């Protein structure tokens, strides 16, 4: 049976309820079970060691990097690009922690050990220390690496402890680079793709809290308050952009719930996204994808998944209109979750990570 068919079965009862305009129950929505974990893990496992096609973003200072990506990215050379490989590793660690006896557990352990060796990480680090590539993968890739390290550090497993020691030099480099960068950044980066500042800071904040990195926490807190605390009436009518996989407004809200005390956050949220606290909610309807073989257009499936975890967090922490906001989250989920395994590499090399992050979001 094709994996796409399996995912369709997972969502069948929910999609049917939606078509019939019946209220959806929590039991009808996709959940992270061992069966779902096995299905989702199949996607990064297909590409973790796949060297091509590959999209690089490095600057070549000379001819020394004119070789296969695996020579300068020995840890993260598969899955089309560096950041997708990083969050592919992250999702495999997360799933293995949740389901240590899942079908491919032994394979996953072998690949993680091979890729995340101390030697490989040191080679990765050398690239980022070069002046030409000090901003490579800023912001998205940096942030996912920190999230990967957070996952390793919180894994009570001998292999996890060994791998976290291996990865720590690269994580420490990015944490320090973030502090330096945020001290120089004059304006927020409000886009719907990789350089979105708010999403990156969400992942970095979670790492900083887990590790007790006070310098990084302070830098993120101060930047968030400087850039976003006075924002009102987010221009949600401008969303989504045609290539978006992140919502600038919702990612900002997801960051500020981490930064602000609850009462202060709610006051800020009602002024920032007033349309979410009206009935019916007419803003932020799911994005539509017409061509899943196009690497940019399929971004909108990722947008629907990332919007889902942001909306669910708002429903949990916003204090008002919870049922309607959750219903909007469910609508986004059902639009794109069945498309995670579309059959085309354009989306399959990365969307499973978003699906895992979404289905385990309450644990973030």
N, C-alpha and C positions, 0 to 999 in steps of 0.2 A: 504494500500500500504506500502511495506517495506521501511524503511528509506533509505537503500542502493539504492533502485530504484529511490527515489526522488532525491538523489544526482546525480545519473546517468543522470536524466532528466535535471538537472541544467547544466551539462557539455556537453549535447548531441550535441548541435550545434557547440561547440568549437571542440569537438573530431571529428565530421564529417568534419569540415573545415580542421583539421590537416590531416585526412586520405586522403582527396582530395588534399592536398598540397596547399590549398588556404590561402592567408594571413588572419590572425586573426585580427578582429577589437576589440576595447575595449568593445563594446557592447556584444560580444560573450563570454567573460570571466566571470567566477563566481564572483558574487558581494554579499556584505553583505546587504541583504534585510531582512525584517521582516520574510519572509517565510524561508529563509536560517537560520536566527537566531533561529527560533522555532525548526528547524530540528537539528541544532548543539547542542542546549541547552539540547535536550533530552538525550544526551550521559552522561554528568556528573550528570544529575538528576537521572539517573538510578543507579549510584554507589556512590553518596555522602554519603549515609547512609548504604552502603553495607560493613559490617565489614570483610568479608572473600570472596575470598582469599586475603591475605595480606602479603606483603614482608616488613619486618622491617630491618633497618640497625643500630638499637641502640645497644650500648654496655650495658650489664646488670651488673651493679656494685654489685648487690646482688639479692635476690629473690623478691625485691619489685616490679619489672617490669614484673614478670612472671604472666601476666594476659592478658586479651583482650587488643589489641592496643588502644581501645577507652578510657581505663583508664588513659593512659599517653599521648594520642593524642585525646582529646575530641573534638577538632575543626577539625582536619585533619586526620581522621582514615579511610575514605572510599577511593574508587577508586584505590585500590591495594597497593599504597605506599604514603608516606607523601607528596612528591613533586607533584605527580599527583593530589592529593586532593587540594593542595594549588592552582595550576593553574586552576583546575576545578572551584574553587571559583572565581578566577580572571576573567575567561571568562564569568561566569554568571553575575558578576557585570558589566563588560563591555557591555554585550548585553542588560542588563536591563537599563543601562544609555542611550544606543542608541535607544532602543525600549521600553519605559516604559509601553506600553500597550500590549506587546507581550503575547502570549497565556498563558504561565506559570508564568506570573509576580508575582502573589500572592504566588504561591508555592515557587518561587525563594526567594522572600522576607522572607518568613517564615523560610526557610532552612538557609539563611544567618544569620538571627537573632539568630537562635538556635545554630549554629555552632560557630559564631564569638562573643560569649558573653565574657564579661570581665573575668569571672571566668575561662572559657575554655582557653583563651589565657594565663592567668597566670599559669595554669597547664602546657601548652605547654612550656612556658618560663622556668619553673623549670627544665625540662629535659635538655635544652640547657645550663643552668648554671652549671650543674654538670660537673666535670672535665673529666669524661669518655666520655661525649657526646658533648663536646664543638665544635667538628668539624663535628658533625652529619649534613648531608645534605649540607655541604659545597662542592660545590659552587652553585649547581643548585637550591636546595630548598631554600637557603638563598635568592637568587636573585629573585625567583618567589614570595616569601613573600614580598619583597620590592616592586615588581611590583603590587601585590595585594593592598598593602597599598597606593601606588601612585594612583591607580584607585579609591580607597575609598576617598582619600583626595581631588580628583578633581571632586567628585560627589556632585552636588548641590541638596542634598536631606537630610532631617532630619535623616533618618535611616542611610544613608551613613556617615553622620557626627558622629553619635553615634558609628557606627562600626569602623570608623577610630580611634576614641579615644580608643576603646577596643584593637585594633591591634597594636597601636603605641608602646607600651612597647616591643613587640617582634621585630618590625621593628627597633627600636632604638638599641636594643641589636645586631641585625645582622649588622647594619651600623657601630657600634663601633667595632664589631668583624672583619669586613672587613678591617677597617683601621689598626687594629693590625696585621691581617694576611698578608696584602699586604706589610707591613713594614718588614716582616720577609721572605717573599717568594723570593727565589734567582733566580728561573728560571720559565718561563711561562709553563703553562700546555696545551699542544697542542694535545688534543685528540678529538674524535668525539662523546663523550658521556657526562655524567652528570658533570664531573669535568672540562670541557672546560672552561678555564679562560676568554677568550674574550667574549663569550656569556653572562656569568654571569656578567661581568663588563658592558656590554651594558645595561642590566636591572637595575643594581645598579646605573649606571650613570644617567639614566632617573629619577630614584627616587631621587637621590641627587640634580639634577637640579630642580625638582619640589618642593622639600622641602627646598632648599637653604642650604643644608648640605655641607658647605665649606670643612670641614675636609675630608669627603668622596670623594668629587669631586677632591680635591688635591691628595688624595691617589690613586685614579683611574687614573687620568691624569699622575701622575709621574710613576706609574707602567706601563701604556700603552706605554709611551715614552721610558721607560727603556727596556722593553721587545720587542717592535715591531717596533720602529721608523727606525731602520737600516735594516729591513728585505727587501730582494729582491728575486725575482724569487721563489715564493712559490712552493713547491714540489707537485703540483696538480696531477701529475701522480700517486701519492700514494693514492689519494682519489678516491672513498670512501673506508673506512674500512668496513668490513662485518657487524659490529654492529653499524655503525655511524647513529646518527640522527642530528648531527651538522657537518658542514664543517669547519675544523680548519682554512683554508685559508679565506673563505668568512666571517666567524664570526670575524676574525681579521680585515678584511676590514670594516665590519659594525661598529666595535668599533672605528677604527681610523677616520672614517668620523665624529664621534661625537667629537673627541678629537682635531683634527687638523683644522686649518683654511683651507678654500676650496682650495686655490691655492696650498698650501703645501700638502694637502691631495691628490690632483690629481697627482702631481709629484711623491709622494710616491706610489700611486695606480698603475701608469703605469709601475713602476719598479717592483712592487710586483706581479702583475697579468697581465703581458704583453699579455698573450694568450687571454684575454678578449677583446683586442683592435686590433685584427686581424680578417680578414674575409677570409674564414668562421671561426667561433669559433669551435674548435675541443676539447677543454678541458671541464671538469666538466659536462659530460653528465649525465642524470638522473640515479639514482640507481634503480636496479630491485629487486623486492621481489618475491620469489618463494613459501613462506609459511607464510601466515598471521596469522597462529595459533601459530607461534613461537615468543615469546616475544622479542627476540633479533633480529631476521631477519626482523621483521616488523618495526624495527627502521628506515629502509631505506625509508619507506613512510614519516616518520617525517623529514628525511634528505631532501627529495625533497621539502617539504613544507618550511623548514627553508632556504634552498638554494634560494627558490623563493623570500622570502622577502629580502634576502641579495642582490640578483641580481637586484631586482627592485630598491633598494636603490642606487646601483652602477649606474644603468641606469639614475636615477634622478640626481645624484651628480657627476658622473664620467666625464662628459663633452664631451666624445667621444663615438662613436659606440653605441649610445643609442638604436637604433632599433634592432640591432643584439643581444644585451644583454637582452633586453626585450623579444625578441623571445625565447631566451634560458630559461628565467624565466618562460615564458608561457609553455614551453615544460615540465619543472619540475612540474608545477602546474597541468597540465592535466594528468601527470603520476600517481599522488597520491591523488589529491583531491577527485576523485570519490571513493577512497578506505577508506576514513575516517571512514565510518561505514561499516566495512568489515563483520560484523556478529560475530566476535570473540573478546572476552574481552581483548586479548593481545594488540590490537591496540586501541580498542574503549574507553578504560579508560583514554586515554590521547591525542589522535590525534585531537580531536575537538578543544582543546585549541590552538594547532599549527595552525589549519585552521582559527580560529578567529583572532589570532595574525597576520596572513598573510593578511587576507581580510581587516583588519583595520590598516595595518602597517603604512600608511601615517599619522595616528593620534598618533603614538607612540612618 
